[in-house]
Amino acid sequence: YLINIIQQLFDYLGSSLFVKIKGNAVIAFASFIYLKQEVDLALTVKAEKSVHNLLELAKQNATVEYQVLKSFLELIKTKLDFRMGEVDKLLLLGYLISLNLNYKTSNKHAIILAHGYSTASSIADVANQFLNKKIFDSYDMPLNVSIQQVNDYIQQYIHKNDCHKGLIILVDMGSLMVLPDSLKANINGPLLVINNVSTQLALFVGESIEKNIAFNEIGKLMTDKLTPEYSLIYPVIKKSPMIITTCHTGIGSAKQIQSLLEHSIPTSLHYKIEAVDLEYLKKYGDSNSVFEQYDVKAIVGTSDPHIKRVPYIALENLIAGDGTSVVKTLFPDVKDMALLKRINNYLVENLSVERLLSAVTILDATKVISSVSDMMTELEENTGIRLTNNQRVTLYVHVSAMIERLIRNEPPLVYKVVSSEERKQGCTKIKRALRNIESSYGIKVDQNELNYLYDIVFQL
């Protein structure tokens, strides 16, 4: 039974530590453990001290053999709940030294430091297996480990290992890049620390060590070779139809339009409605992810983002209930005229100006509509322009939202423009038309708000 267990342990150690242990060593270890149960060595205090000192000396001069012994004892403790004293360890270590173990190692040392239960050891084990040589040691750091604790561990590692030909440390976090400064006084060879450790990075470094590439060249090679790559794919499925809503007054209003549309479209059509920021649409067009995942049929809003392959429908056309031509644009695959007419009626009912304002503000919609309507009438008289239905809808929505924002003392609108005499005159006329609204609601409309309204009135 013991021979079978120890053979399995030695096979594992051979593959993980790259040490070839002869078959008769299995018999020797099994015999030792078996007979040890009947023997209890009683040593004097002086003898115990001598054993301790001798064991420490052997550990320092037979690092590979001690690593094999240490790993073996950890495994045997797990398998057999068997513990050994220092004299037993010294006997087994002496036996391992006498075997003249055949092991593969490198004259340059490398260690992987990573947070987590077995992150570093797993990467080191995989890299060593691929390279068929023990190149990397590892330190699995607790999540709450301090920089000083890591520094102490590396100093102990340097003390135990001859690092005069160089030490490479692969770390998982940028915070550990401070190690070179704290270690430079305690190392007698070059020290290279590389961040963002991964299995691929470890393999590249391991291969470079085997080829005896200089440390400065290893650093440059890693920087050049390991630039991030990405590949993004979307599922190959039939795309669901979608209508995008957008608004000149911001994403909040676009979401309200989305909600109203969702209540107007029969669920049997399986249409998705998505609110998207107007500036985002203008900047990225149909290259954003929404167009990749869905079959966008139309864009509904108060300002055209000018996306060529997708029709734009102004919000006032839906509010006006312009026959079924608009609905046909929204639902090009629906041929049932009765269904299209029913959808059109739903849209007219749900997208009235009063209902729209009730959705985007807590103010009395009837009073707001009256106040904004009076403002627009005066504005048309003062400027001599004729506001379009699109501008009227936009002003109803924006001015109502502006009133509520100013009443709540929310952060002021930031709206940068290039000033001109024409703009100043236009803003003055808008300010005059807003007098009754300012007085009625106890608010003051600042220059940023006036410039925004100017662009709705004169630029939209």
CORSUL-V690929 format. One record per helix or strand. SS is the DSSP state (@ for helix, = for strand). FROM is the first residue (numbers start at 1). LEN is the number of residues. If there is no record, write none. Layout:
BEGIN
((SS FROM LEN) (SS FROM LEN))
END
This chain:
BEGIN
((@ 2 16) (= 19 2) (@ 23 14) (@ 45 17) (@ 63 18) (@ 86 13) (= 102 2) (= 105 11) (@ 119 13) (= 134 8) (@ 147 14) (= 167 5) (@ 174 10) (= 191 4) (@ 199 12) (@ 215 11) (= 240 7) (@ 251 12) (@ 267 3) (= 272 4) (@ 278 10) (@ 289 5) (= 294 8) (= 311 4) (@ 315 6) (@ 325 6) (@ 337 14) (@ 353 8) (@ 365 19) (@ 389 19) (@ 421 13) (@ 435 7) (@ 447 12))
END
